Amino acid sequence: MKIYITYFSIFAFIFATLTGCSIKKDISDTNTSTYVSLEIALGLQRTMCYGSCPSFAFEVLNDGRASLTVGRFTEEVMGRHLDEGKYKSTLPLIDIEKILTFAEANGYHKLNDRYDDKRVMDLPVAISTINGKTVFNRYNGPDLGELYSKIEGLMSKANWIAEPDTKK
């Protein structure tokens, strides 16, 4: 009886191994266009200064999901008060695309990556990101005020939902 159980176990193991290896899943009809790798489509970060400069970090993924970390003095930028902390929202892709198109049409991707002078300490930094290109703009950089305004306008329209650890 023991021999039959051993033979049966070996046979079952070989059968399972062979049939498991021979099963192929046809994925040729799978719609792979629904899988989008998530990347930061656009972002804007403003750093603090010794005065009352607004500070925040804003990012939008290419699927419309957005995050915002609010620092200080953001009321003027946002057009409303948000407590310091982290927020989430979803933004319309059409609005994101308008900003990306504006940036591309105005040569954003041709800009240098960094405009700075390490000896200058009290100026805030604006760090913008458009489709993988990031520009650190503190000193002697291009005037990107119109681009920043468009991004901040998009931020101000969002329905921000506070993360649980946000101060209230």
N, CA and C of each residue as an Amber inpcrd file, in Angstrom:
protein
   504
   0.8240000  -1.1850000   0.0000000   0.0000000   0.0000000   0.0000000
   0.8700000   1.2510000   0.0000000   1.9760000   1.2000000   0.7730000
   2.8810000   2.3310000   0.8670000   3.4940000   2.6540000  -0.4930000
   3.7960000   1.6240000  -1.2820000   4.3990000   1.8100000  -2.6050000
   3.4150000   2.5180000  -3.5180000   2.1270000   2.1330000  -3.4570000
   1.1240000   2.7600000  -4.3050000   0.9500000   4.2420000  -3.9630000
   0.9980000   4.5710000  -2.6770000   0.8820000   5.9730000  -2.2540000
   2.0780000   6.7620000  -2.7440000   3.2570000   6.1720000  -2.6620000
   4.4630000   6.8390000  -3.1300000   4.3960000   7.0520000  -4.6400000
   4.0170000   5.9940000  -5.3850000   3.8910000   6.1270000  -6.8400000
   2.8250000   7.1600000  -7.1970000   1.7140000   7.1060000  -6.4820000
   0.6360000   8.0680000  -6.7370000   1.1060000   9.4960000  -6.4690000
   1.8480000   9.7100000  -5.3770000   2.3600000  11.0430000  -5.0440000
   3.3230000  11.5290000  -6.1140000   4.2100000  10.6450000  -6.5610000
   5.1640000  11.0240000  -7.6080000   4.4180000  11.3390000  -8.9000000
   3.4620000  10.4640000  -9.2560000   2.6660000  10.6850000 -10.4650000
   1.9030000  12.0090000 -10.3830000   1.2890000  12.3090000  -9.2560000
   0.5310000  13.5520000  -9.0750000   1.4510000  14.7650000  -9.1850000
   2.6410000  14.6500000  -8.6020000   3.6000000  15.7410000  -8.6670000
   4.0380000  15.9950000 -10.1120000   4.3800000  14.9250000 -10.8440000
   4.8090000  15.0630000 -12.2390000   3.6690000  15.6050000 -13.0920000
   2.4660000  15.0940000 -12.9010000   1.3110000  15.5580000 -13.6590000
   1.0600000  17.0520000 -13.4170000   1.0910000  17.4550000 -12.1460000
   0.8680000  18.8660000 -11.8110000   1.9530000  19.7550000 -12.4040000
   3.1870000  19.2740000 -12.3590000   4.2940000  20.0550000 -12.9020000
   4.1640000  20.2030000 -14.4060000   3.8740000  19.1240000 -15.0850000
   3.7780000  19.1690000 -16.5490000   2.5780000  19.9740000 -17.0250000
   1.4530000  19.7720000 -16.3980000   0.2720000  20.5150000 -16.8490000
   0.3630000  21.9740000 -16.4440000   0.9870000  22.2500000 -15.3200000
   1.1650000  23.6510000 -14.9060000   2.0680000  24.3930000 -15.8620000
   3.0780000  23.7310000 -16.3730000   4.0210000  24.3690000 -17.2990000
   3.4310000  24.4780000 -18.6900000   2.4830000  23.6070000 -19.0130000
   1.9740000  23.6140000 -20.3700000   0.8170000  24.5810000 -20.5590000
   0.2880000  25.1070000 -19.4890000  -0.8150000  26.0530000 -19.6210000
  -0.2430000  27.4180000 -19.9680000  -0.7380000  27.9660000 -21.0550000
  -0.2900000  29.2880000 -21.4960000  -1.4850000  30.2170000 -21.5030000
  -1.2500000  31.4210000 -21.0680000  -2.3110000  32.4070000 -21.0690000
  -2.1210000  33.3020000 -22.2670000  -3.1410000  33.3920000 -23.0920000
  -3.0660000  34.2520000 -24.2650000  -3.4170000  35.6660000 -23.8440000
  -2.4300000  36.5260000 -23.8540000  -2.6680000  37.9140000 -23.4580000
  -2.6260000  38.8510000 -24.6590000  -2.6280000  38.2770000 -25.8510000
  -2.5330000  39.1150000 -27.0420000  -3.7580000  40.0030000 -27.2180000
  -4.8860000  39.5740000 -26.6670000  -6.0820000  40.3930000 -26.8200000
  -6.2850000  41.3540000 -25.6510000  -5.3570000  41.3940000 -24.7170000
  -5.4540000  42.2980000 -23.5850000  -5.1910000  43.7210000 -24.0520000
  -6.0070000  44.6350000 -23.6280000  -5.8530000  46.0370000 -24.0170000
  -4.8050000  46.6770000 -23.1210000  -3.5830000  46.7530000 -23.6080000
  -2.5000000  47.3160000 -22.8120000  -2.5290000  48.8360000 -22.7960000
  -3.3360000  49.4560000 -23.6240000  -3.3850000  50.9230000 -23.6410000
  -4.0390000  51.4760000 -22.3830000  -4.7190000  50.6210000 -21.6000000
  -5.3310000  51.1060000 -20.3740000  -4.3180000  51.2590000 -19.2560000
  -3.1190000  50.7050000 -19.4330000  -2.0790000  50.8080000 -18.4210000
  -1.1960000  52.0000000 -18.7400000  -1.2420000  52.9860000 -17.8860000
  -0.4570000  54.2000000 -18.0750000   0.5410000  54.2760000 -16.9310000
   1.8030000  54.4880000 -17.2690000   2.7590000  54.6540000 -16.1730000
   2.5560000  56.0450000 -15.5950000   2.4550000  56.0990000 -14.2860000
   2.1850000  57.3630000 -13.6220000   3.4650000  58.1700000 -13.5030000
   3.3660000  59.4140000 -13.9260000   4.4770000  60.3480000 -13.8550000
   3.9330000  61.6950000 -13.4330000   4.8270000  62.5240000 -12.9360000
   4.4200000  63.8880000 -12.5890000   4.2660000  64.6720000 -13.8800000
   3.0470000  65.1180000 -14.1390000   2.7830000  65.9140000 -15.3360000
   3.2070000  67.3550000 -15.1110000   2.8500000  67.8910000 -13.9480000
   3.2810000  69.2410000 -13.6220000   3.3580000  69.4270000 -12.1300000
   4.1910000  70.3640000 -11.7510000   4.3660000  70.6400000 -10.3340000
   4.9500000  72.0220000 -10.1180000   4.7330000  72.5320000  -8.9460000
   5.3020000  73.8200000  -8.5620000   5.5430000  73.7950000  -7.0610000
   6.7530000  74.1500000  -6.7030000   7.1020000  74.2630000  -5.2940000
   7.6760000  75.6480000  -5.0760000   7.2240000  76.2830000  -4.0180000
   7.7830000  77.5700000  -3.6160000   8.3290000  77.4040000  -2.2000000
   9.5510000  77.9060000  -2.0030000  10.1900000  77.7540000  -0.7030000
  10.0410000  79.0200000   0.1200000  10.2870000  78.8920000   1.4180000
  10.1890000  80.0150000   2.3420000  11.3430000  80.9920000   2.1460000
  11.1240000  82.1780000   2.6550000  12.1820000  83.1760000   2.7270000
  12.1490000  83.7380000   4.1430000  12.9480000  84.7530000   4.4070000
  12.9630000  85.3500000   5.7410000  11.7430000  86.2450000   5.9830000
  10.9580000  86.4910000   4.9660000   9.7710000  87.3310000   5.0800000
   8.4970000  86.5090000   5.0280000   7.5240000  87.0090000   4.2740000
   6.2120000  86.3650000   4.2140000   5.9640000  85.7180000   2.8510000
   6.9550000  85.0630000   2.3160000   6.8050000  84.3670000   1.0340000
   5.9350000  83.1250000   1.2210000   5.0270000  82.8780000   0.2810000
   4.2290000  81.6530000   0.3810000   5.1110000  80.4320000   0.1680000
   4.8260000  79.3790000   0.9070000   5.5620000  78.1260000   0.7220000
   4.5640000  76.9800000   0.5730000   4.7950000  76.1830000  -0.4560000
   3.9400000  75.0350000  -0.7280000   4.6520000  74.1260000  -1.7270000
   4.1400000  72.9190000  -1.8550000   4.6050000  71.9640000  -2.8660000
   3.3670000  71.3280000  -3.4910000   3.2690000  71.4550000  -4.7950000
   2.0990000  71.0090000  -5.5550000   2.5660000  70.0930000  -6.6830000
   1.9130000  68.9400000  -6.8220000   2.2160000  68.0120000  -7.9100000
   0.9350000  67.4150000  -8.4520000   0.9340000  67.1970000  -9.7680000
  -0.1900000  66.5400000 -10.4220000   0.3660000  65.3990000 -11.2670000
  -0.1830000  64.2200000 -11.0760000   0.1940000  63.0790000 -11.9080000
  -0.5400000  63.1510000 -13.2370000  -0.0610000  62.4140000 -14.2200000
  -0.6790000  62.4620000 -15.5420000  -2.0680000  61.8270000 -15.5940000
  -2.5550000  61.2820000 -14.4930000  -3.9350000  60.7920000 -14.4420000
  -4.8700000  61.7710000 -13.7270000  -4.3300000  62.9350000 -13.3260000
  -5.1480000  63.9680000 -12.6960000  -5.1000000  64.0020000 -11.1870000
  -4.5290000  62.9850000 -10.5570000  -4.4290000  62.9960000  -9.0980000
  -3.3970000  64.0310000  -8.6740000  -3.7800000  64.8440000  -7.7030000
  -2.9180000  65.9430000  -7.2660000  -2.6700000  65.8660000  -5.7680000
  -1.5180000  66.3900000  -5.3820000  -1.1920000  66.5020000  -3.9640000
  -0.6600000  67.9090000  -3.7090000  -0.9230000  68.3790000  -2.5220000
  -0.5050000  69.7210000  -2.1240000  -0.0460000  69.6600000  -0.6760000
   1.1400000  70.1840000  -0.4400000   1.6240000  70.3600000   0.9180000
   1.6630000  71.8520000   1.1740000   0.8500000  72.3010000   2.1000000
   0.7240000  73.7270000   2.3980000   1.6770000  74.0880000   3.5180000
   2.4580000  75.1300000   3.2850000   3.3440000  75.6690000   4.3030000
   2.7430000  76.9390000   4.8820000   3.4510000  78.0500000   4.6660000
   3.0000000  79.3290000   5.2360000   2.5530000  80.2920000   4.1390000
   1.7000000  81.2310000   4.5280000   1.3150000  82.3850000   3.7190000
   0.7720000  82.0240000   2.3320000  -0.0530000  81.0050000   2.2480000
  -0.5630000  80.5800000   0.9420000  -1.9230000  81.1790000   0.5820000
  -2.5000000  81.9610000   1.4730000  -3.8280000  82.5100000   1.2120000
  -3.8770000  83.3180000  -0.0800000  -2.8470000  84.1330000  -0.3160000
  -2.8370000  84.9700000  -1.5150000  -2.7430000  84.1180000  -2.7760000
  -1.9510000  83.0650000  -2.7220000  -1.7930000  82.1810000  -3.8700000
  -3.0580000  81.3680000  -4.0990000  -3.6230000  80.8360000  -3.0400000
  -4.7720000  79.9420000  -3.1360000  -6.1020000  80.6740000  -3.2510000
  -6.1290000  81.9040000  -2.8150000  -7.3940000  82.6290000  -2.8050000
  -8.3000000  82.2130000  -1.6570000  -7.8060000  81.4190000  -0.7660000
  -8.5480000  80.9510000   0.4110000  -7.5530000  80.3910000   1.4060000
  -8.0210000  80.1920000   2.6190000  -7.1360000  79.6590000   3.6650000
  -7.1780000  78.1400000   3.6680000  -6.0030000  77.5370000   3.7110000
  -5.8670000  76.1090000   3.9640000  -4.8630000  75.9640000   5.1000000
  -5.1910000  75.1440000   6.0720000  -4.2700000  74.9090000   7.1810000
  -2.9980000  74.2510000   6.6730000  -1.9080000  74.4570000   7.4080000
  -0.6610000  73.7890000   7.0560000  -0.8820000  72.2910000   7.0980000
  -0.3630000  71.5980000   6.0800000  -0.4990000  70.1490000   6.0410000
  -0.5920000  69.6340000   4.6250000  -1.0490000  68.3900000   4.5120000
  -1.1000000  67.7060000   3.2220000  -2.5350000  67.5210000   2.7660000
  -2.7170000  67.6830000   1.4400000  -4.0390000  67.6050000   0.8330000
  -3.9740000  66.7830000  -0.4510000  -5.1300000  66.2240000  -0.8290000
  -5.2620000  65.4620000  -2.0780000  -6.4620000  65.9950000  -2.8420000
  -6.4110000  65.8370000  -4.1580000  -7.5200000  66.2230000  -5.0120000
  -7.3600000  65.5220000  -6.3520000  -8.3470000  65.6640000  -7.1990000
  -8.2670000  65.2060000  -8.5810000  -8.6260000  66.3870000  -9.4640000
  -7.8100000  66.6180000 -10.4860000  -7.9860000  67.7760000 -11.3650000
  -8.3430000  67.3130000 -12.7730000  -9.1150000  68.1350000 -13.4940000
  -9.4960000  67.7680000 -14.8690000  -8.2680000  67.6980000 -15.7840000
  -8.1740000  66.6200000 -16.5440000  -7.0320000  66.4360000 -17.4480000
  -6.9550000  67.5450000 -18.4980000  -8.0910000  68.0760000 -18.9200000
  -8.0970000  69.1460000 -19.9260000  -7.3900000  70.3950000 -19.3930000
  -7.5980000  70.7050000 -18.1080000  -6.9440000  71.8680000 -17.5050000
  -5.4350000  71.6530000 -17.3790000  -5.0520000  70.4390000 -17.0540000
  -3.6250000  70.1060000 -16.9630000  -2.9870000  70.2350000 -18.3410000
  -3.6610000  69.7020000 -19.3490000  -3.1320000  69.7340000 -20.7140000
  -2.9480000  71.1630000 -21.2280000  -3.8390000  72.0550000 -20.8560000
  -3.7030000  73.4630000 -21.2710000  -2.3980000  74.0670000 -20.7510000
  -2.0700000  73.7580000 -19.5070000  -0.8310000  74.2850000 -18.9170000
   0.3880000  73.6390000 -19.5740000   0.3290000  72.3380000 -19.8020000
   1.4430000  71.6540000 -20.4530000   1.6790000  72.2070000 -21.8580000
   0.6120000  72.4590000 -22.5830000   0.7140000  73.0280000 -23.9330000
   1.3010000  74.4250000 -23.8820000   0.8530000  75.2390000 -22.9230000
   1.3950000  76.5900000 -22.7570000   2.8950000  76.5440000 -22.4910000
   3.3050000  75.6750000 -21.5900000   4.7280000  75.5650000 -21.2400000
   5.5520000  75.1440000 -22.4520000   5.0740000  74.1680000 -23.1820000
   5.7920000  73.6900000 -24.3620000   5.8890000  74.7880000 -25.4250000
   4.7970000  75.4920000 -25.6440000   4.7830000  76.5630000 -26.6490000
   5.7150000  77.7130000 -26.2810000   6.0130000  77.8560000 -25.0010000
   6.8790000  78.9430000 -24.5470000   8.3080000  78.4730000 -24.2440000
   8.6780000  77.3140000 -24.7520000  10.0550000  76.8500000 -24.6770000
  10.5300000  76.3610000 -23.3260000   9.6270000  75.8900000 -22.5120000
  10.0110000  75.4400000 -21.1750000  11.1150000  74.3830000 -21.2160000
  11.0150000  73.4350000 -22.1160000  11.9820000  72.3290000 -22.1520000
  13.3600000  72.7590000 -22.6550000  13.4800000  73.9740000 -23.1580000
  14.7760000  74.4940000 -23.6100000  15.5000000  75.2730000 -22.5060000
  14.8330000  75.4880000 -21.3840000  15.4350000  76.2450000 -20.2810000
  16.5370000  75.4380000 -19.6030000  17.4400000  76.1610000 -18.9480000
  18.4400000  75.5040000 -18.1090000  17.7340000  74.8470000 -16.9250000
  18.3810000  73.8890000 -16.3170000  17.8050000  73.2140000 -15.1530000
  17.9060000  74.0480000 -13.8820000  18.8660000  74.9690000 -13.8390000
  19.1140000  75.7060000 -12.5880000  19.4960000  77.1500000 -12.8800000
  18.8090000  78.0530000 -12.1700000  19.1280000  79.4780000 -12.1890000
  19.3190000  79.8780000 -10.7320000  20.5710000  80.1310000 -10.3460000
  20.8450000  80.3220000  -8.9340000  22.1930000  81.0010000  -8.7400000
  22.3700000  81.5400000  -7.5610000  23.6530000  82.0450000  -7.0850000
  23.7130000  81.6420000  -5.6210000  24.6300000  80.7800000  -5.2730000
  24.6930000  80.2330000  -3.9210000  24.9520000  81.2900000  -2.8570000
  25.4260000  82.4570000  -3.2750000  25.6670000  83.5280000  -2.3050000
  24.3750000  84.2490000  -1.9180000  23.3350000  84.0800000  -2.6930000
  22.0490000  84.7230000  -2.4180000  21.2450000  83.7890000  -1.5210000
  20.8700000  84.2800000  -0.3400000  20.2160000  83.4050000   0.6380000
  18.7500000  83.7340000   0.9040000  18.3530000  84.9960000   0.7600000
  17.0140000  85.3770000   1.2050000  15.9610000  85.3020000   0.1090000
  16.3040000  84.8900000  -1.0610000  15.2960000  84.8030000  -2.1130000
  14.6210000  83.4330000  -2.0850000  13.3080000  83.4170000  -2.2230000
  12.6320000  82.1220000  -2.2860000  12.9410000  81.4400000  -3.6250000
  12.7490000  80.1520000  -3.6560000  12.9690000  79.3780000  -4.8700000
  11.6240000  78.9490000  -5.4230000  11.4970000  79.0080000  -6.7420000
  10.3550000  78.4120000  -7.4270000  10.8980000  77.2340000  -8.2240000
  10.4060000  76.0580000  -7.9210000  10.8430000  74.8440000  -8.6100000
   9.6390000  74.3110000  -9.3750000   9.7300000  74.3860000 -10.6860000
   8.6170000  73.9320000 -11.5180000   9.0060000  72.6560000 -12.2470000
   8.0130000  71.8250000 -12.4930000   8.2090000  70.5760000 -13.2280000
   7.1180000  70.4530000 -14.2740000   7.5550000  70.2250000 -15.5030000
   6.6230000  70.0050000 -16.6100000   7.0800000  68.7580000 -17.3480000
   6.2780000  67.7070000 -17.3010000   6.5700000  66.4580000 -18.0180000
   8.0230000  66.0090000 -17.8970000   8.5020000  65.9210000 -16.6900000
   9.8370000  65.3940000 -16.4490000  10.9650000  66.4180000 -16.4520000
  10.7120000  67.6170000 -16.9060000  11.7220000  68.6830000 -16.9140000
  11.4960000  69.5510000 -15.6870000  12.5410000  69.7300000 -14.8650000
  12.4440000  70.5450000 -13.6550000  13.3810000  71.7290000 -13.7760000
  12.8580000  72.9000000 -13.3970000  13.6470000  74.1290000 -13.4180000
  13.6670000  74.7250000 -12.0140000  14.8670000  74.8750000 -11.4670000
  15.1150000  75.4910000 -10.1700000  15.3980000  76.9540000 -10.4570000
  14.5050000  77.8520000 -10.0130000  14.5800000  79.2550000 -10.4060000
  14.6140000  80.1390000  -9.1550000  15.8240000  80.5830000  -8.7680000
  15.9540000  81.4700000  -7.6190000  16.5430000  82.8250000  -8.0090000
  17.5570000  82.8170000  -8.8580000  18.2850000  84.0590000  -9.1120000
  18.6960000  84.1350000 -10.5810000  18.4160000  85.2860000 -11.2070000
  18.7770000  85.5520000 -12.6030000  18.1710000  84.5510000 -13.5840000
  17.0330000  84.0290000 -13.2540000  16.3630000  83.0760000 -14.1370000
  15.3510000  83.7600000 -15.0280000  14.7110000  82.9920000 -15.8790000
  13.6900000  83.5380000 -16.7750000  12.4400000  83.9420000 -15.9920000
  11.6780000  84.8360000 -16.5700000  10.4070000  85.2390000 -15.9610000
   9.3580000  84.1840000 -16.3020000   9.0730000  83.3310000 -15.3630000
   8.0700000  82.2810000 -15.5560000   6.7760000  82.6010000 -14.8110000
   6.5950000  83.8890000 -14.5200000   5.4270000  84.3200000 -13.7550000
   4.1020000  83.8940000 -14.3520000   3.9660000  83.9530000 -15.6810000
   2.7030000  83.5720000 -16.3020000   2.4390000  82.0690000 -16.1390000
   3.4800000  81.2680000 -16.2840000   3.3400000  79.8200000 -16.0710000
   2.9740000  79.5350000 -14.6200000   3.6680000  80.1760000 -13.6910000
   3.3650000  79.9800000 -12.2700000   1.9230000  80.3800000 -11.9670000
   1.4710000  81.4760000 -12.5460000   0.0860000  81.9290000 -12.3150000
  -0.9250000  80.9040000 -12.8120000  -0.6520000  80.3160000 -13.9600000
  -1.5690000  79.3040000 -14.4920000  -1.6120000  78.0710000 -13.5690000
  -0.4520000  77.6500000 -13.0900000  -0.4050000  76.4980000 -12.1840000
  -1.1130000  76.8270000 -10.8700000  -0.8480000  78.0090000 -10.3240000
  -1.5000000  78.4100000  -9.0720000  -3.0010000  78.5770000  -9.2520000
  -3.4320000  79.0140000 -10.4330000  -4.8640000  79.0970000 -10.7260000
  -5.5140000  77.7220000 -10.6970000  -4.8120000  76.7400000 -11.2440000
  -5.3050000  75.3680000 -11.2060000  -5.3780000  74.8640000  -9.7630000
  -4.3650000  75.1850000  -8.9780000  -4.3510000  74.8050000  -7.5540000
  -5.5490000  75.3940000  -6.8190000  -5.8330000  76.6520000  -7.1000000
  -6.8870000  77.3380000  -6.3490000  -8.2760000  76.8140000  -6.6850000
  -8.4590000  76.2160000  -7.8570000  -9.7640000  75.6810000  -8.2480000
 -10.0460000  74.2980000  -7.6830000  -9.0170000  73.6330000  -7.1860000
  -9.1650000  72.2450000  -6.7330000  -9.9890000  72.1470000  -5.4560000
 -10.6680000  71.0440000  -5.3150000 -11.4020000  70.7220000  -4.1000000
 -10.4740000  69.8970000  -3.2140000  -9.6830000  70.5720000  -2.3940000
  -8.6550000  69.9160000  -1.5920000  -9.2550000  69.2060000  -0.3940000
  -8.8430000  67.9710000  -0.1930000  -9.2770000  67.1610000   0.9450000
  -8.0580000  66.9320000   1.8280000  -8.1810000  67.3380000   3.0780000
  -7.0540000  67.2500000   4.0140000  -6.7360000  65.8010000   4.3540000
  -5.4540000  65.5040000   4.4190000  -4.9870000  64.2030000   4.8840000
  -5.2140000  64.1450000   6.4040000  -5.3200000  62.9740000   6.9870000
  -5.6110000  62.8550000   8.4210000  -4.6330000  63.5910000   9.3480000
  -3.3680000  63.7100000   8.9730000  -2.3960000  64.3420000   9.8690000
  -2.3020000  65.8590000   9.6970000  -3.1850000  66.4670000   8.9000000
  -3.1690000  67.9070000   8.6890000  -3.6970000  68.6360000   9.9100000
  -2.9840000  69.6880000  10.3010000  -3.3930000  70.4870000  11.4770000
  -4.7180000  71.1750000  11.1880000  -5.5430000  71.2810000  12.2180000
  -6.8310000  71.9710000  12.0520000  -7.0640000  72.8740000  13.2220000
